[in-house]
Amino acid sequence: MIVGTKRIAAVLGWPVEHSRSPQMLNAAFAATGLDAVMVPMAVPPSSLESTVATLRAMPMLGASVTVPHKVEVAALCDELAAGAKAIGAVNCLQLDGDRLIGHNTDEVGFSDALAASGFDVRGRRALILGAGGSARAVAYALRGGRAIEVIARRPQEVAWARAWPWTPEQLRECFARADLVVDCTPLGLGDSEEQAFVDALPLDALPGNACVGSLVYHRRPLLLERAAAAGYSTFDGKGMLVHQGARAFTIWTGLPAPVGEMSRALDASLSGT
């Protein structure tokens, strides 16, 4: 039960049951002695606008935003921080008086996770699979590299980037020149299409020193299993999740985030302990 003066943070998504943001942020609140709690809110696309209006009237710290709302929620903000404006997607909502400010902390989270993996984007070519809000943030984080290519199932989704048609020949060409492949699709979440999706990817065309990443964090995606078995370095979405959550915590509270506690809470949640 939420009582008294407790401040509330929320994570908005559809579905939202898979999100581990509440576990991480609640650990951060406890570690810093803040009287606050994060709760998940399942918000269908048709209810996004009304839900955001309701949040404005509540004693909110802020909200995290996950799929499929990251692009659409940007239009509901009064102001966009520089990163969110450049990316065109929002994953963190800050309430500043009666103003709603949209941030994108995915870019920082991905940059920190990639650095931890030892991959340097400078002079390297990246291939992004998917074109949603998270893919936009990843592309923004990789802007210091040599080139970025994007593959998506619907060409109209990638007007913001140079995209290649999804054909076997061009797909193989893309993989052959990629130093980094990042899967930003939801297919690693256990979708029935995951195996067919991974089977279609010509991992054998990648250069020997390529790195393969996925934004999925709650399980080991088939793509990463195949890439690791083929000898490529890999990374999953846990580091990105922790670091983007840490930035959101600081935006909402003005305090340094207890990253260690947040990371341990995520690991405990994923292991079921």
C-alpha positions as CSV (number, residue, x, y, z in Angstrom):
1,M,0.0,0.0,0.0
2,I,1.2,3.5,-0.9
3,V,0.4,5.9,2.0
4,G,1.4,9.3,3.4
5,T,3.9,11.5,1.7
6,K,5.5,8.7,-0.4
7,R,6.5,9.9,-3.8
8,I,5.6,7.8,-6.8
9,A,7.5,6.9,-9.9
10,A,6.0,4.7,-12.6
11,V,7.1,2.7,-15.6
12,L,4.6,2.8,-18.5
13,G,4.5,0.0,-21.1
14,W,2.3,-2.4,-23.0
15,P,3.0,-5.0,-21.8
16,V,4.9,-4.0,-18.7
17,E,5.2,-7.2,-16.7
18,H,8.7,-7.9,-18.1
19,S,10.1,-4.6,-16.9
20,R,12.7,-4.8,-14.1
21,S,12.8,-1.0,-13.6
22,P,10.8,-1.2,-10.4
23,Q,13.2,-3.6,-8.8
24,M,16.2,-1.4,-9.7
25,L,14.7,2.0,-8.8
26,N,13.1,0.7,-5.6
27,A,16.5,-0.5,-4.5
28,A,17.9,2.9,-5.3
29,F,15.3,4.6,-3.3
30,A,16.0,2.3,-0.3
31,A,19.7,2.8,-0.6
32,T,19.4,6.6,-0.5
33,G,16.7,6.7,2.1
34,L,14.1,8.3,-0.1
35,D,10.4,7.8,0.7
36,A,9.5,6.8,-2.8
37,V,8.3,3.8,-4.8
38,M,8.2,2.8,-8.5
39,V,5.2,0.9,-9.7
40,P,4.5,-0.7,-13.1
41,M,1.6,0.6,-15.1
42,A,0.2,-1.4,-18.1
43,V,-0.9,1.3,-20.6
44,P,-2.4,0.3,-23.9
45,P,-1.6,2.7,-26.8
46,S,-5.1,4.0,-26.8
47,S,-4.8,5.1,-23.2
48,L,-1.3,6.7,-23.3
49,E,-2.5,10.3,-23.6
50,S,-5.1,10.0,-20.8
51,T,-2.6,8.2,-18.5
52,V,0.0,10.9,-19.0
53,A,-2.6,13.6,-18.2
54,T,-3.4,11.7,-15.0
55,L,0.3,11.5,-14.0
56,R,0.6,15.2,-14.2
57,A,-2.0,15.6,-11.4
58,M,-0.3,13.2,-9.1
59,P,2.7,13.7,-6.6
60,M,5.0,12.0,-9.1
61,L,8.8,11.9,-9.1
62,G,8.6,11.0,-12.8
63,A,8.1,8.0,-15.0
64,S,10.1,5.6,-17.2
65,V,8.6,4.7,-20.6
66,T,9.1,1.4,-22.4
67,V,7.8,-0.2,-25.5
68,P,5.7,0.7,-27.4
69,H,5.3,4.3,-26.2
70,K,8.8,5.9,-26.5
71,V,8.1,7.7,-29.8
72,E,4.5,8.6,-29.2
73,V,5.0,10.0,-25.7
74,A,7.4,12.7,-27.0
75,A,4.5,14.6,-28.5
76,L,2.8,14.7,-25.0
77,C,5.7,16.6,-23.4
78,D,5.9,20.3,-22.9
79,E,9.7,20.2,-23.5
80,L,12.2,17.8,-24.8
81,A,15.8,17.6,-23.5
82,A,18.5,17.8,-26.2
83,G,19.0,14.1,-26.5
84,A,15.3,13.3,-26.7
85,K,14.8,15.9,-29.3
86,A,17.6,14.6,-31.5
87,I,16.5,11.0,-31.1
88,G,12.8,11.6,-31.5
89,A,12.0,9.3,-28.6
90,V,11.5,9.6,-24.8
91,N,12.0,7.0,-22.1
92,C,12.1,9.2,-19.1
93,L,9.5,11.8,-18.0
94,Q,10.4,14.5,-15.5
95,L,7.7,16.6,-13.8
96,D,9.0,20.2,-13.2
97,G,6.2,22.1,-11.6
98,D,3.4,21.8,-14.1
99,R,5.7,21.1,-17.0
100,L,6.4,17.7,-18.3
101,I,10.0,17.3,-19.7
102,G,10.9,14.3,-21.9
103,H,14.4,12.8,-21.7
104,N,16.2,10.0,-23.4
105,T,18.5,8.1,-21.0
106,D,18.8,5.0,-23.3
107,E,21.6,6.7,-25.3
108,V,23.7,7.2,-22.1
109,G,22.9,3.7,-20.9
110,F,23.9,2.2,-24.2
111,S,27.1,4.2,-24.5
112,D,28.2,3.2,-21.0
113,A,27.4,-0.5,-21.6
114,L,29.3,-0.5,-24.9
115,A,32.3,1.1,-23.3
116,A,32.2,-1.5,-20.5
117,S,32.3,-4.2,-23.2
118,G,35.6,-2.7,-24.5
119,F,34.2,-1.7,-28.0
120,D,35.4,1.6,-29.4
121,V,33.0,3.0,-32.0
122,R,35.5,5.4,-33.6
123,G,36.2,4.4,-37.2
124,R,33.8,1.5,-36.9
125,R,30.7,0.5,-38.9
126,A,27.5,-0.4,-37.1
127,L,24.5,-2.3,-38.2
128,I,21.2,-1.8,-36.2
129,L,18.4,-4.2,-36.5
130,G,15.0,-2.5,-35.8
131,A,13.9,1.1,-36.0
132,G,11.9,1.9,-32.9
133,G,12.6,4.3,-30.1
134,S,15.5,2.2,-28.6
135,A,17.1,1.9,-32.0
136,R,17.0,5.6,-32.5
137,A,18.8,6.0,-29.1
138,V,21.4,3.4,-30.1
139,A,22.0,5.2,-33.4
140,Y,22.5,8.5,-31.6
141,A,25.0,6.8,-29.2
142,L,26.9,5.5,-32.2
143,R,27.1,8.8,-34.0
144,G,30.9,9.0,-33.4
145,G,31.4,5.9,-35.6
146,R,32.3,5.7,-39.2
147,A,28.9,4.6,-40.5
148,I,25.5,3.3,-39.3
149,E,23.1,1.2,-41.3
150,V,19.6,0.2,-40.2
151,I,17.5,-2.8,-41.2
152,A,13.7,-2.8,-40.4
153,R,10.8,-4.8,-41.6
154,R,8.8,-1.6,-42.6
155,P,10.9,0.9,-44.6
156,Q,8.7,3.8,-43.5
157,E,10.0,3.4,-39.9
158,V,13.6,4.3,-40.9
159,A,13.1,7.7,-42.6
160,W,15.5,9.0,-39.9
161,A,18.4,6.7,-41.0
162,R,20.1,5.1,-44.1
163,A,18.2,1.8,-44.4
164,W,18.7,-1.2,-46.6
165,P,15.9,-3.4,-47.9
166,W,15.5,-6.8,-46.2
167,T,16.8,-9.0,-48.9
168,P,19.2,-11.9,-48.4
169,E,21.8,-10.5,-50.7
170,Q,21.9,-7.0,-49.3
171,L,21.6,-8.4,-45.8
172,R,24.7,-10.4,-46.3
173,E,26.5,-7.3,-47.7
174,C,25.5,-5.3,-44.6
175,F,26.8,-8.0,-42.2
176,A,30.1,-8.3,-44.2
177,R,31.0,-4.7,-43.5
178,A,29.7,-4.4,-40.0
179,D,32.0,-4.2,-37.0
180,L,29.1,-4.0,-34.6
181,V,25.6,-5.5,-34.8
182,V,23.0,-4.4,-32.3
183,D,19.6,-6.1,-32.2
184,C,16.9,-3.5,-31.1
185,T,13.9,-5.6,-32.1
186,P,11.5,-7.2,-29.6
187,L,12.1,-10.6,-31.1
188,G,14.6,-11.6,-28.4
189,L,11.9,-11.4,-25.8
190,G,10.8,-14.9,-26.5
191,D,8.6,-14.2,-29.5
192,S,7.7,-17.2,-31.6
193,E,9.4,-15.5,-34.5
194,E,12.7,-15.3,-32.8
195,Q,14.3,-18.5,-34.3
196,A,13.1,-17.6,-37.8
197,F,14.5,-14.1,-37.4
198,V,17.9,-15.3,-36.2
199,D,18.1,-18.1,-38.8
200,A,17.8,-15.3,-41.5
201,L,20.8,-13.4,-40.2
202,P,24.1,-14.3,-41.9
203,L,26.3,-14.2,-38.9
204,D,29.0,-16.1,-40.8
205,A,29.5,-13.0,-43.0
206,L,30.7,-10.8,-40.1
207,P,34.3,-9.9,-39.8
208,G,36.2,-12.0,-37.2
209,N,36.6,-9.1,-34.7
210,A,32.9,-8.1,-34.9
211,C,30.8,-7.5,-31.7
212,V,27.1,-8.5,-31.5
213,G,24.8,-7.0,-28.9
214,S,21.1,-7.2,-27.9
215,L,19.0,-4.9,-25.8
216,V,17.2,-7.9,-24.3
217,Y,18.2,-8.3,-20.6
218,H,15.9,-10.9,-19.0
219,R,17.1,-13.9,-20.9
220,R,20.0,-14.9,-23.2
221,P,18.7,-14.2,-26.7
222,L,19.3,-16.8,-29.4
223,L,21.2,-14.3,-31.5
224,L,23.8,-13.9,-28.7
225,E,24.1,-17.6,-28.2
226,R,24.7,-18.2,-31.9
227,A,27.2,-15.2,-32.1
228,A,29.1,-16.4,-29.1
229,A,29.3,-20.0,-30.4
230,A,30.7,-18.5,-33.6
231,G,33.5,-16.8,-31.7
232,Y,32.2,-13.2,-31.6
233,S,32.2,-11.0,-28.6
234,T,28.7,-10.2,-27.3
235,F,26.8,-8.1,-24.8
236,D,23.2,-8.0,-23.6
237,G,20.9,-5.3,-22.4
238,K,21.6,-5.4,-18.6
239,G,24.3,-2.8,-18.6
240,M,22.2,-0.4,-20.7
241,L,19.2,-0.9,-18.4
242,V,21.1,-0.2,-15.2
243,H,22.8,2.9,-16.6
244,Q,19.7,4.4,-18.2
245,G,17.9,3.8,-14.9
246,A,20.7,5.4,-13.0
247,R,20.4,8.6,-15.1
248,A,16.6,8.6,-14.6
249,F,17.1,8.4,-10.9
250,T,19.5,11.4,-10.9
251,I,17.1,13.4,-13.1
252,W,14.2,12.8,-10.7
253,T,16.1,13.2,-7.4
254,G,19.2,15.3,-8.1
255,L,21.2,12.7,-6.3
256,P,24.0,10.4,-7.6
257,A,22.6,7.0,-8.4
258,P,23.7,3.9,-6.3
259,V,24.6,2.0,-9.4
260,G,26.0,-1.0,-7.5
261,E,22.8,-1.5,-5.6
262,M,20.7,-1.1,-8.8
263,S,22.8,-3.7,-10.6
264,R,22.6,-6.2,-7.8
265,A,18.8,-5.7,-7.6
266,L,18.5,-6.4,-11.3
267,D,20.7,-9.5,-11.0
268,A,18.6,-10.8,-8.1
269,S,15.4,-10.1,-10.0
270,L,16.6,-11.9,-13.1
271,S,17.8,-14.9,-11.0
272,G,14.5,-15.1,-9.0
273,T,16.2,-14.5,-5.7
